[in-house]
Amino acid sequence: MFNTNNSVSISVSDDESNDLNRIRARTRRKRKKLSHRTTYELPRHVLRLFVRYWVVLVFLLAVMLLVFESTRIGIKSSVLKNPDSSGKESPSKKNEGNLNRLDPTTKVIGGVRQRCLKLLPPEELENLDILERKDSGTPVKRVVYLTDADVSMGEMKAVRGNGTRFNLFTGNQTFAQRENSFQVRETVSLHCGFFNENGGFRISDKDKRFMQTCEVVVSTCAFGGGDNLYEPLGMSKASSQKVCYVAFWDEVTLATQEAEGHKIDENDHIGKWRIVIVKDLPFTDQRLNGKIPKMLAHRLFPDAKYSIWVDSKSQFRRDPLGVLDALLWRTNSVLAISEHGARSSVYDEAKAVVNKHKATPEEVEVQINQYRHDKLPEDKRFNGKKALSEASVIVREHTPLTNLFMCLWFNEVVRFTSRDQLSFPYVLWRLKVLKNINMFPVCTRKDLVNSIGHVRKAKPLRIIFLIAVATAFLVVLLLALFSPVPDYDPPGSFFSFSLYVQQTHTPSSSYSSRRSSQHIARPHGQGGGKGALIFRRTLTEGPENNSRIVGKAEGFIIPHEDFASSDFNVIYLTLETPEYTGSVSIRSRDMAHKLKEVMEVVGGTGAFAFARGIAMFAEIDDHEEEAVTTYRVKLLLRFPHTSHVDPP
């Protein structure tokens, strides 16, 4: 019977089983003669398994990666919340000895040990007031910040769909506008964040009113969970009354800190810090979000005269007014920034950023290639200052020139990488009129802050990796569920069914009538004549003469003992049904000319491509009046992608 079901169960008689075992034994003996081919059986089997189950392997790999990364994040979170529950100390535990230290940092100069940061005595700090400086005569008198009202509708569309990190917060700064922004003149118009009111970084009106009252501000930020907030130290009473301490948090950091017991009081403070909650951060990269309060303090505090930026990994431990006096007023500087302790060249820093996996090689290459195109030299000093900054502490006066510098720096960070050490030398080199910069050494930075280190580093690259793995997981799952499958894929190791070879065509036949030249095999040795037997028969679904036709049987046999083992002796069973289309090749050599013949299936095409197995021919009816013999053909097929299992 030939059903539409892929698997058809057909009982096998004892005689058929014995014949099958005999053929197997004979086949094994023949394979021993071709032993040089067995060397490749194991690799082929492994390859077949891989081709069949590669989707499952990728699926399992994606699951393991997701579980691994989730476990690591979970362990880190639990260690941070309960550091005593782990055998290893958390970063905050390792560096907690640096907390609340007020001892000065010193160095030996000319054989004499001196303090790195030379502050005024405490009694003078109490009487120190905010310095009001007149116009210093810089060529930049006014900076105009571009907003959406200053651009055309076409440019607005470009902002929404240009495929870069520019967005409604930054505006779409073109290369022509970038070049124009470096042109020094009395009034400079350029992008500097806050381009559109829908661009993000939203702050409540209450916080805005507070920020407008600040003349001197010390600021920090923690987004995406971020670091802990460290209480500032060492300020005088005068500074406590005149200086604002502002920490910018997002809602994720707020929830994290509250879970650890750090509650904001009724005055929106935690200790000396005024907590400003920012909503709708404009970037997915938390490092890039952190550049907004770091570089755009003049936009956030429009009436402030001075600002001090401190990275969240550090605890500020000096009097702010004393720091302004030591780093700006006494040195006649408008910008003081911590210099890089390890390198001086931007090109060396680019290599270090890639080697330490702080940015992708592709984005660093784009930035460095642009700087080479602009002919940025490999000098280690610009305008007499060290070219490379560490920039964890920034002290500056809010003048048009420093505001322009910070806007240019921010735009470079947005355009290229968030590693601001790479763009600082370029902006310093291009803006040659900014010369009164105090690049203070590492020992001065150590005197300014207690370095704690990042406790909960925002890791956008890991987040992107998790998103990529999750996406791959989903794609593999969809492939496993909906990918097309071959027309024929037997569920078991063997696919068995029976057909019937008829000579007489029935009215339902879809083939033209052809005359058969001979039987397939003459029983009892009656086919020993000379010549080749070329035959074509009809395949039917059942033994009846009028059964549904499903294909045809064709063959070429040389019925002579000298050709008994010839590979020319082949029978082809071709099926053409709505369910299956293809052919099976049967090697008919070594025939014993019995009522039952067991032959070897050596291949196939279409739905039966690469088939292997057994074909058992049995004579079931002899129509003497028509001289026609009907044969039942039982096929037991196996395919390369299935493992070998003995048939029942």
ZIWO-V924866 format. One record per run of one state. SS is the DSSP state (a for helix, b for strand, c for the rest). FROM is the first residue (numbers start at 0). TO is the last residue. Records with the same first field share a line. If there is no record, write none. Layout:
SS: FROM-TO + FROM-TO
//
This chain:
c: 0-12 + 33-33 + 81-81 + 85-89 + 94-94 + 98-104 + 109-110 + 115-120 + 126-140 + 145-146 + 150-151 + 161-173 + 181-185 + 190-200 + 203-203 + 211-214 + 222-235 + 259-267 + 270-271 + 279-284 + 295-295 + 300-304 + 310-312 + 316-318 + 329-333 + 339-344 + 355-359 + 373-379 + 382-383 + 386-387 + 397-398 + 415-418 + 430-435 + 440-440 + 451-458 + 482-493 + 502-521 + 525-530 + 540-547 + 558-559 + 563-568 + 576-579 + 587-594 + 606-610 + 623-626 + 638-647
a: 13-32 + 34-80 + 82-84 + 90-93 + 95-97 + 121-125 + 147-149 + 152-160 + 174-180 + 204-210 + 236-241 + 250-258 + 285-294 + 296-299 + 319-328 + 345-354 + 360-372 + 399-414 + 419-429 + 441-447 + 459-481 + 522-524 + 560-562
b: 105-108 + 111-114 + 141-144 + 186-189 + 201-202 + 215-221 + 242-249 + 268-269 + 272-278 + 305-309 + 313-315 + 334-338 + 380-381 + 384-385 + 388-396 + 436-439 + 448-450 + 494-501 + 531-539 + 548-557 + 569-575 + 580-586 + 595-605 + 611-622 + 627-637
//
